[in-house]
Amino acid sequence: MCGIFGILVRKTQIPPTVLEEATRSLAHRGPDDSGSVLLKETQPDPLEIGLGHRRLAILDLSPLGHQPMQDPVSGNWIVFNGEIYNFHELRKELEGAGVEFKSHSDTEVILAAYRVWGESCLTRLGGMFAFALWDASRSRCTITSRTRISFLLRRSERFCRRDSCPERPIPPGF
């Protein structure tokens, strides 16, 4: 199971080491790859978004499945953990609509589905998953999770979340 981490702050800065330390603290969740990105926006208000990912490669074992992943068309970013069971069907439908894919990952399918269908894509995703998606055009972060028994959609001005391990607290100041 992969590990994801996200921080969104307005009118302040993410301390330089927080994103790296938080992502590194998830090493037990994904030994195959890791990545992070720090995004900065200035309009309408200054904000910073940090996304971190530790990968356990199951689908698309190539480097094309690296996360955080950016949609080159929309500029949106995502960190994703889980599995979209119907991603092959969604991919085929999106390809029929003219979407081109570079990888064979369900992560890229989520990004494309969001670009084409917006938030309504969430009703089409079958599986168990959690992700944070930065919508670059709206300067908004969507946090979503779905398990067999629950579904959560959250938007936040300030967000910091990671797996719950008492010995690994959320970094100070967040």
C-alpha positions in Angstrom: 0.0 0.0 0.0 1.4 3.4 -1.0 1.7 6.3 1.4 0.6 9.9 0.6 1.1 13.2 2.4 -0.3 16.6 1.8 0.1 20.1 3.2 -1.8 23.2 2.0 -1.1 26.5 3.7 -2.2 30.1 2.9 -0.3 33.3 3.6 2.7 31.4 5.0 5.4 29.0 3.9 5.9 25.3 4.3 9.2 24.8 6.1 11.7 23.4 3.7 12.4 20.1 5.5 8.8 19.2 6.4 7.8 17.8 3.1 10.9 15.6 2.7 10.7 14.4 6.3 7.0 13.6 6.1 7.5 11.7 2.9 10.5 9.8 4.2 8.5 8.9 7.3 6.2 6.9 5.0 9.0 4.7 3.7 7.3 1.6 5.2 4.3 2.2 3.0 6.2 2.1 -0.3 9.7 0.9 -1.0 9.6 1.2 -4.8 9.7 4.9 -5.4 9.2 8.3 -3.7 8.5 11.8 -4.8 7.3 15.2 -3.6 6.4 18.5 -5.2 6.1 22.0 -3.7 3.7 24.2 -5.6 3.5 27.9 -5.0 0.6 30.2 -6.0 0.4 34.0 -5.7 -3.1 34.8 -6.8 -5.6 35.5 -5.3 -3.6 35.0 -2.1 -0.2 33.4 -1.5 -0.4 29.7 -0.8 1.8 26.7 -0.9 0.9 23.1 -1.5 3.2 20.2 -0.7 2.4 16.7 -1.9 4.5 13.6 -1.0 4.2 10.0 -2.1 5.8 6.7 -1.3 5.1 4.0 -4.0 4.4 0.4 -3.8 4.4 -0.4 -7.5 1.5 -2.7 -8.4 0.1 -1.3 -11.7 2.4 0.2 -14.3 5.7 -0.7 -12.8 7.5 1.8 -15.1 8.8 5.2 -14.1 5.7 6.6 -15.9 3.7 5.8 -12.7 5.8 8.1 -10.6 4.0 10.4 -8.2 3.1 13.1 -7.5 1.8 13.1 -11.0 0.9 16.1 -13.1 -1.7 16.3 -15.9 0.3 18.1 -18.6 -2.9 19.5 -20.1 -4.6 21.0 -17.1 -1.6 21.5 -14.8 -3.4 19.5 -12.0 -1.4 17.4 -9.6 -2.3 14.3 -7.6 -1.0 11.9 -5.0 -3.0 8.7 -5.0 -3.1 5.5 -2.9 -5.4 2.5 -3.6 -6.9 0.9 -6.7 -9.5 2.0 -9.2 -11.1 -1.3 -10.1 -12.8 0.0 -13.3 -9.9 2.1 -14.6 -9.6 0.1 -17.8 -13.2 0.9 -18.7 -12.8 4.6 -17.8 -9.6 4.8 -19.8 -11.3 3.3 -22.9 -14.1 5.8 -22.5 -11.7 8.7 -22.1 -9.6 7.5 -25.1 -12.9 7.6 -27.1 -13.2 11.2 -26.1 -9.8 12.0 -27.5 -7.7 11.7 -24.3 -4.1 10.4 -24.8 -2.3 8.5 -22.1 1.4 8.1 -21.5 1.3 5.4 -18.7 -0.8 2.4 -17.8 -1.6 3.7 -14.3 -4.9 4.2 -12.7 -3.5 7.5 -11.3 -3.3 9.0 -14.8 -6.8 7.9 -15.5 -8.0 9.8 -12.4 -6.3 13.0 -13.6 -7.8 12.6 -17.1 -11.2 11.8 -15.7 -11.1 14.9 -13.5 -10.0 17.1 -16.4 -12.9 15.8 -18.6 -15.7 15.3 -16.1 -14.7 17.5 -13.2 -15.7 16.4 -9.7 -18.5 14.3 -11.1 -15.7 11.8 -12.0 -15.8 10.8 -8.4 -19.1 9.0 -8.9 -17.6 7.0 -11.7 -14.5 5.7 -9.8 -15.0 2.2 -8.4 -12.5 0.9 -5.9 -10.9 1.7 -2.6 -8.6 4.7 -2.6 -7.6 8.0 -1.2 -6.1 11.0 -3.0 -5.4 14.7 -2.9 -5.8 16.5 -6.2 -4.6 20.1 -6.7 -6.9 21.8 -9.3 -4.5 24.4 -10.7 -7.1 26.5 -12.5 -9.3 26.8 -9.4 -6.4 27.0 -6.9 -8.3 24.3 -4.9 -7.3 21.0 -3.3 -9.8 18.1 -3.3 -9.2 15.4 -0.8 -11.2 12.2 -1.4 -11.2 8.7 0.1 -13.5 5.7 -0.4 -13.5 2.4 1.3 -16.0 -0.4 1.2 -18.1 1.4 3.9 -17.4 5.1 3.5 -16.9 7.9 1.1 -15.3 11.3 1.9 -14.9 14.5 -0.1 -13.2 17.4 1.6 -11.9 20.8 0.6 -9.8 22.8 2.9 -8.0 26.1 3.4 -5.4 24.4 5.5 -4.8 20.7 5.3 -2.2 18.3 6.7 -2.9 14.5 6.8 -0.9 11.3 6.9 -1.4 7.8 8.1 -2.0 7.6 11.8 1.0 6.3 13.7 1.4 7.6 17.2 5.2 7.5 16.9 5.2 9.6 13.8 3.2 12.8 14.6 2.2 15.4 12.1 5.1 17.9 11.8 5.1 20.8 14.4 3.3 23.9 13.3 0.6 22.2 11.2 
